Amino acid sequence: MTSNHDNQALPPKTCTIDRLITVPADIDKVLEGKKTATRRNGRYADVGEIMTLEKQQFQINKVYQQKLGEVTDEDAINEGFANLEEYKETILSMHPGMPWLPDMEVWVHEFSPVNE
């Protein structure tokens, strides 16, 4: 499946939404409003699904694939980092031995707080 933002014809999820964001520093970034997207090797959520982090709810707005080589500084900022290089360094430090392959596709999950 190529990169698209129309959220149609998505394959089955490979994991559950409760595993989408688990790193404490990332949870803090979401709660502070500094992180509005996350990239994973699999698809963890459907559009419209609700993620709960420390009793706060966030709705999944978009789910699509993107090649690592297409990730921009703006994407990295949405992930809660200063720029692409900082994002890249952090991801590679979390996955020792993993190369940054520009053609590798990841699943992007974009979300926003649920207003109560």
PASEBA-1860 file (N, C-alpha, C; in nm, 3 decimals):
! residues 116
1> MTSNHDNQ> 0.084/-0.118/0.000/0.000/0.000/0.000/0.088/0.124/0.000 ~ 0.059/0.217/-0.082/0.140/0.338/-0.089/0.089/0.443/0.008 ~ 0.167/0.548/0.027/0.128/0.654/0.117/-0.002/0.717/0.069 ~ -0.095/0.729/0.160/-0.217/0.802/0.128/-0.276/0.854/0.257 ~ -0.363/0.950/0.243/-0.423/1.009/0.361/-0.575/0.995/0.356 ~ -0.627/0.907/0.272/-0.772/0.895/0.260/-0.831/0.792/0.355 ~ -0.746/0.719/0.427/-0.789/0.624/0.529/-0.883/0.516/0.477 ~ -0.875/0.482/0.349/-0.958/0.378/0.294/-0.874/0.254/0.266
9> ALPPKTCT> -0.940/0.141/0.268/-0.877/0.013/0.233/-0.756/-0.019/0.320 ~ -0.768/0.009/0.451/-0.658/-0.023/0.541/-0.659/-0.172/0.573 ~ -0.541/-0.233/0.581/-0.535/-0.374/0.619/-0.568/-0.390/0.767 ~ -0.587/-0.514/0.813/-0.615/-0.534/0.956/-0.504/-0.479/1.044 ~ -0.543/-0.441/1.166/-0.444/-0.392/1.262/-0.348/-0.505/1.299 ~ -0.223/-0.469/1.328/-0.124/-0.568/1.368/-0.102/-0.567/1.519 ~ -0.161/-0.470/1.588/-0.147/-0.459/1.733/-0.267/-0.378/1.783 ~ -0.276/-0.361/1.914/-0.388/-0.287/1.970/-0.348/-0.145/2.008
17> IDRLITVP> -0.448/-0.057/2.013/-0.423/0.085/2.038/-0.354/0.109/2.173 ~ -0.376/0.023/2.270/-0.313/0.043/2.401/-0.161/0.026/2.396 ~ -0.108/-0.028/2.286/0.037/-0.044/2.269/0.095/0.065/2.178 ~ 0.011/0.160/2.132/0.056/0.261/2.036/0.165/0.351/2.095 ~ 0.143/0.400/2.214/0.243/0.487/2.279/0.265/0.434/2.420 ~ 0.386/0.382/2.445/0.416/0.319/2.573/0.539/0.377/2.643 ~ 0.624/0.447/2.570/0.745/0.505/2.630/0.704/0.624/2.718 ~ 0.741/0.623/2.847/0.699/0.730/2.937/0.727/0.872/2.885
25> ADIDKVLE> 0.843/0.893/2.825/0.875/1.027/2.773/0.780/1.066/2.660 ~ 0.739/0.969/2.579/0.644/0.997/2.471/0.505/1.024/2.527 ~ 0.466/0.950/2.629/0.337/0.976/2.693/0.333/1.118/2.746 ~ 0.442/1.160/2.812/0.449/1.297/2.863/0.434/1.399/2.751 ~ 0.501/1.374/2.638/0.491/1.467/2.524/0.348/1.477/2.473 ~ 0.277/1.365/2.469/0.137/1.367/2.425/0.053/1.448/2.523 ~ 0.069/1.421/2.651/-0.009/1.490/2.753/0.018/1.640/2.756 ~ 0.140/1.679/2.720/0.178/1.821/2.714/0.140/1.887/2.583
33> GKKTATRR> 0.087/1.810/2.487/0.048/1.865/2.358/0.164/1.882/2.261 ~ 0.279/1.821/2.292/0.398/1.834/2.207/0.410/1.722/2.104 ~ 0.328/1.618/2.118/0.334/1.503/2.027/0.192/1.476/1.978 ~ 0.173/1.483/1.845/0.040/1.462/1.787/0.041/1.352/1.681 ~ 0.153/1.281/1.671/0.165/1.171/1.575/0.269/1.071/1.626 ~ 0.253/0.948/1.582/0.353/0.847/1.612/0.362/0.751/1.495 ~ 0.482/0.704/1.470/0.508/0.610/1.362/0.546/0.475/1.421 ~ 0.488/0.370/1.363/0.514/0.234/1.410/0.532/0.144/1.288
41> NGRYADVG> 0.595/0.027/1.311/0.613/-0.069/1.201/0.482/-0.134/1.161 ~ 0.385/-0.134/1.250/0.255/-0.193/1.221/0.144/-0.092/1.240 ~ 0.022/-0.137/1.209/-0.095/-0.050/1.225/-0.161/-0.085/1.357 ~ -0.168/0.014/1.447/-0.215/-0.009/1.584/-0.353/0.047/1.611 ~ -0.409/0.126/1.520/-0.537/0.191/1.547/-0.614/0.217/1.419 ~ -0.744/0.232/1.437/-0.833/0.272/1.329/-0.867/0.420/1.345 ~ -0.900/0.485/1.236/-0.947/0.623/1.243/-1.073/0.627/1.328 ~ -1.078/0.722/1.421/-1.192/0.737/1.510/-1.176/0.664/1.642
49> EIMTLEKQ> -1.080/0.573/1.649/-1.057/0.498/1.773/-1.001/0.593/1.880 ~ -1.028/0.561/2.006/-0.986/0.645/2.118/-0.870/0.577/2.192 ~ -0.765/0.656/2.215/-0.649/0.612/2.293/-0.656/0.685/2.427 ~ -0.637/0.611/2.536/-0.639/0.672/2.669/-0.500/0.665/2.729 ~ -0.450/0.781/2.769/-0.319/0.791/2.836/-0.340/0.868/2.966 ~ -0.314/0.802/3.077/-0.332/0.863/3.209/-0.467/0.934/3.222 ~ -0.572/0.863/3.188/-0.711/0.906/3.199/-0.748/1.020/3.102 ~ -0.658/1.056/3.012/-0.692/1.155/2.909/-0.713/1.081/2.777
57> QFQINKVY> -0.810/1.127/2.701/-0.844/1.058/2.576/-0.797/1.137/2.454 ~ -0.756/1.059/2.353/-0.708/1.115/2.226/-0.771/1.034/2.114 ~ -0.822/1.105/2.014/-0.887/1.039/1.901/-0.789/1.026/1.786 ~ -0.789/0.909/1.723/-0.707/0.887/1.604/-0.776/0.955/1.486 ~ -0.705/1.048/1.421/-0.762/1.125/1.311/-0.722/1.072/1.173 ~ -0.598/1.024/1.162/-0.548/0.973/1.034/-0.458/0.854/1.060 ~ -0.462/0.758/0.967/-0.372/0.643/0.970/-0.330/0.617/0.826 ~ -0.200/0.620/0.800/-0.151/0.601/0.664/-0.005/0.555/0.668
65> QQKLGEVT> 0.042/0.503/0.555/0.182/0.461/0.545/0.267/0.573/0.488 ~ 0.394/0.571/0.529/0.491/0.670/0.483/0.628/0.604/0.481 ~ 0.707/0.635/0.380/0.845/0.586/0.376/0.931/0.672/0.468 ~ 1.029/0.610/0.534/1.117/0.686/0.623/1.185/0.800/0.548 ~ 1.216/0.780/0.422/1.280/0.884/0.342/1.190/1.003/0.314 ~ 1.059/0.988/0.341/0.964/1.096/0.320/0.937/1.177/0.447 ~ 0.989/1.130/0.561/0.967/1.200/0.688/1.039/1.335/0.684 ~ 0.967/1.440/0.721/1.020/1.576/0.716/1.047/1.630/0.857
73> DEDAINEG> 1.109/1.747/0.863/1.127/1.814/0.993/0.991/1.838/1.058 ~ 0.892/1.879/0.979/0.757/1.903/1.034/0.699/1.775/1.094 ~ 0.720/1.662/1.026/0.675/1.533/1.080/0.743/1.504/1.214 ~ 0.873/1.530/1.220/0.950/1.506/1.343/0.900/1.595/1.456 ~ 0.866/1.719/1.425/0.811/1.810/1.526/0.678/1.756/1.577 ~ 0.594/1.703/1.487/0.467/1.643/1.528/0.488/1.519/1.614 ~ 0.605/1.458/1.602/0.642/1.343/1.685/0.699/1.388/1.821 ~ 0.718/1.520/1.837/0.766/1.572/1.964/0.916/1.599/1.968
81> FANLEEYK> 0.979/1.607/1.851/1.123/1.631/1.844/1.152/1.767/1.781 ~ 1.273/1.817/1.800/1.311/1.949/1.746/1.322/1.947/1.595 ~ 1.369/1.833/1.540/1.390/1.823/1.396/1.405/1.675/1.357 ~ 1.418/1.652/1.229/1.428/1.515/1.178/1.551/1.443/1.232 ~ 1.663/1.511/1.240/1.786/1.446/1.287/1.769/1.396/1.431 ~ 1.709/1.477/1.517/1.687/1.435/1.656/1.592/1.314/1.662 ~ 1.488/1.317/1.581/1.393/1.205/1.575/1.466/1.078/1.529 ~ 1.540/1.091/1.422/1.613/0.977/1.364/1.710/0.917/1.467
89> ETILSMHP> 1.787/1.003/1.535/1.883/0.955/1.635/1.813/0.882/1.748 ~ 1.699/0.934/1.792/1.625/0.870/1.901/1.571/0.734/1.859 ~ 1.512/0.727/1.741/1.457/0.600/1.693/1.567/0.495/1.680 ~ 1.680/0.533/1.622/1.789/0.438/1.603/1.850/0.396/1.737 ~ 1.850/0.484/1.837/1.903/0.446/1.969/1.809/0.350/2.041 ~ 1.679/0.357/2.009/1.581/0.267/2.070/1.583/0.128/2.006 ~ 1.635/0.121/1.884/1.639/-0.005/1.808/1.783/-0.031/1.761 ~ 1.871/-0.073/1.853/2.012/-0.095/1.818/2.027/-0.188/1.698
97> GMPWLPDM> 2.112/-0.146/1.605/2.140/-0.227/1.488/2.044/-0.203/1.373 ~ 1.935/-0.132/1.398/1.839/-0.104/1.291/1.892/0.009/1.204 ~ 1.899/-0.013/1.075/1.940/0.097/0.985/1.820/0.186/0.952 ~ 1.848/0.309/0.915/1.744/0.401/0.868/1.735/0.381/0.717 ~ 1.635/0.307/0.674/1.620/0.274/0.533/1.515/0.365/0.470 ~ 1.555/0.453/0.378/1.461/0.548/0.320/1.337/0.485/0.257 ~ 1.348/0.362/0.205/1.233/0.297/0.142/1.147/0.216/0.239 ~ 1.190/0.206/0.365/1.112/0.132/0.464/0.983/0.207/0.494
105> EVWVHEFS> 0.870/0.136/0.488/0.741/0.200/0.516/0.701/0.177/0.661 ~ 0.649/0.283/0.722/0.598/0.278/0.857/0.454/0.328/0.855 ~ 0.381/0.297/0.961/0.243/0.344/0.975/0.242/0.469/1.059 ~ 0.181/0.574/1.006/0.166/0.701/1.078/0.027/0.702/1.141 ~ 0.024/0.737/1.269/-0.101/0.751/1.344/-0.105/0.895/1.394 ~ -0.197/0.975/1.345/-0.213/1.114/1.388/-0.333/1.122/1.481 ~ -0.321/1.199/1.589/-0.427/1.205/1.689/-0.438/1.344/1.751 ~ -0.549/1.366/1.820/-0.572/1.492/1.889/-0.653/1.465/2.015
113> PVNE> -0.645/1.556/2.112/-0.721/1.537/2.236/-0.871/1.536/2.210 ~ -0.942/1.456/2.288/-1.087/1.454/2.283/-1.134/1.565/2.376 ~ -1.207/1.660/2.323/-1.259/1.768/2.407/-1.383/1.722/2.480 ~ -1.378/1.734/2.611/-1.493/1.688/2.690/-1.579/1.803/2.733
END
